[in-house]
Amino acid sequence: MLLKACLNGSRRPGDHPALPLTATELAADARQVVDEGARALHVHPRGPDGTETLEPSACDEALLAIRHACPAVPVGFSTASWIEPDPARRDQMIGSWTERPDFVSVNFAEPDAIELCRLLREVGIGIEAGVWTLSDAELLLDSGLARHIVRALVEPQDVEPVEAEAEADRISIALDRADVMPRVYHGYGRATWRVIEYAFESGWDVRVGLEDTLTMPDGTPAGGNADLVKKVMAMARDRHLA
């Protein structure tokens, strides 16, 4: 089983006491989660004011720091449209990265996803296809890109556990028919742990971190990313998946 840790996402400064934002904080947190069993990392680099950015210097700094702390561990960034709404400027910044991540997530629910994937293939950055809904899964399959991705990231957006699991199942059925492998599953908020349980039932890889949830399965506050990763690894061992 591969466990990917999502360290910060779009969380705002102050959302959690242990939220890593700076390159130094991301690198230290990355080392902790890797020590607990994470085998891939997903981060949202930040500018000097703490906001998400695709600006090359900030992205290069974050990536270099994480790779120094965690050699050989794959690192991915987000390309979410709220980080840079202008596709032309987004593409220009990605093309200007000196240090290129191993992969980036592309939300197939967003405009220009197919065009962005073409750019990423040109510059040699792996594609993690963010699939929020059955429609997203169908777009991925129709695009012909499924054979070119690192993985499908199955990420239902509903925070209601039952609804999130149902959407994950609909997506899974579509991807099963097309034999799309590999996949990582995760949910948000209250649905986080239900989606992880769903993935475990079929032996799929999973993701967890403060981007997705601030609480443990019992509802108590998580101490940080390392606590969340440690808990998922324990759950996996209980099911003989790790």
Sequence and secondary structure as in RCSB ss.txt:
>XXXX:A:sequence
MLLKACLNGSRRPGDHPALPLTATELAADARQVVDEGARALHVHPRGPDGTETLEPSACDEALLAIRHACPAVPV
GFSTASWIEPDPARRDQMIGSWTERPDFVSVNFAEPDAIELCRLLREVGIGIEAGVWTLSDAELLLDSGLARHIV
RALVEPQDVEPVEAEAEADRISIALDRADVMPRVYHGYGRATWRVIEYAFESGWDVRVGLEDTLTMPDGTPAGGN
ADLVKKVMAMARDRHLA
>XXXX:A:secstr
  EEEE  TT  TTSSTT   SHHHHHHHHHHHHHHT  EEEE  B TTS B   HHHHHHHHHHHHHHSTT  E
EEE  TTT   HHHHHHHHHT SS  SEEEEETTSTTHHHHHHHHHHHT EEEEEE SHHHHHHHHHHT GGG S
EEEE     SHHHHHHHHHHHHHHHHHTT   EEE   GGGHHHHHHHHHHHT EEEESTTT SB TTS B   H
HHHHHHHHHHHHHTT  
